[in-house]
Every structure is written in C-alpha cells, then in structure tokens.
C-alpha cells in the first residue's frame, strides 16, 4: 500500500470538510423529518414532494460516506 503524506493545511481542510458535512447531514435529516411530517397534510404536487425526498436522501447518503471516513 502506498504511503500518502499530506500537509497540515490539507489536514485542516479535510477536518473542516468533515465538520461541515456533519452539520449538513444533520440539517438534511431535519428536512427529511419535516418532509415526512408534511406527508400527513394535503400536498398539492406529489411528484415535487417525492423528488424533494429523493434528492435529500441521496445527498444524505453522500454526506454519510464523507463523514464515515476516519481521520
């Protein structure tokens, strides 16, 4: 396995990326909860609702992959 050396600046950038991703993931989880709660009330455009949930779900999975990387 190859050894990769990174600078302190790069390490700080990666740490910040992970922090921001974790914050975004929490915001997405809140949005998904809100969208799920809205499902119980009348929704005028079912396709828009489904698309919103789909996009949020995919983004959440992407951020889950980023935040799962161990330092």
C-alpha positions in Angstrom: 0.0 0.0 0.0 1.3 3.4 -0.9 2.0 6.0 1.8 0.5 9.4 1.3 1.8 12.4 3.1 -0.4 15.5 3.5 0.4 18.9 4.7 -1.1 20.4 7.8 -3.1 22.8 5.6 -4.6 19.8 3.8 -5.4 18.0 7.0 -7.2 21.1 8.3 -9.1 21.4 5.1 -10.2 17.8 5.4 -11.2 18.2 9.0 -13.2 21.3 8.1 -14.9 19.4 5.3 -15.9 16.6 7.6 -17.3 19.1 10.2 -19.3 21.0 7.5 -20.6 17.7 6.1 -21.7 16.5 9.5 -23.6 19.8 10.0 -25.2 19.5 6.6 -26.1 15.9 7.3 -28.0 17.0 10.4 -29.8 19.7 8.5 -30.8 17.2 5.9 -32.1 14.8 8.5 -34.2 17.7 9.9 -35.5 18.5 6.4 -36.4 14.8 5.7 -38.3 14.7 9.0 -40.2 17.9 8.1 -41.0 16.4 4.7 -42.2 13.2 6.3 -44.4 15.1 8.7 -45.8 17.2 5.8 -46.9 13.9 4.2 -49.8 13.7 6.6 -51.2 17.0 5.4 -52.5 17.6 1.9 -49.7 18.1 -0.7 -50.6 19.8 -3.9 -47.8 18.3 -6.0 -47.0 14.7 -5.1 -44.1 14.5 -7.7 -42.4 17.6 -6.2 -42.6 16.1 -2.7 -41.2 12.7 -3.9 -38.4 14.5 -5.8 -37.5 16.5 -2.7 -37.3 13.4 -0.6 -35.2 11.6 -3.2 -32.7 14.5 -3.6 -32.4 14.9 0.2 -31.9 11.2 0.6 -29.2 11.0 -2.0 -27.4 14.0 -0.5 -27.7 12.5 2.9 -26.1 9.2 1.7 -23.3 11.2 0.1 -22.6 13.1 3.3 -22.7 9.8 5.2 -19.9 8.5 3.1 -17.8 11.6 3.6 -18.3 11.7 7.4 -17.6 8.0 7.7 -14.0 8.4 6.6 -11.8 8.0 9.6 -9.0 10.6 10.1 
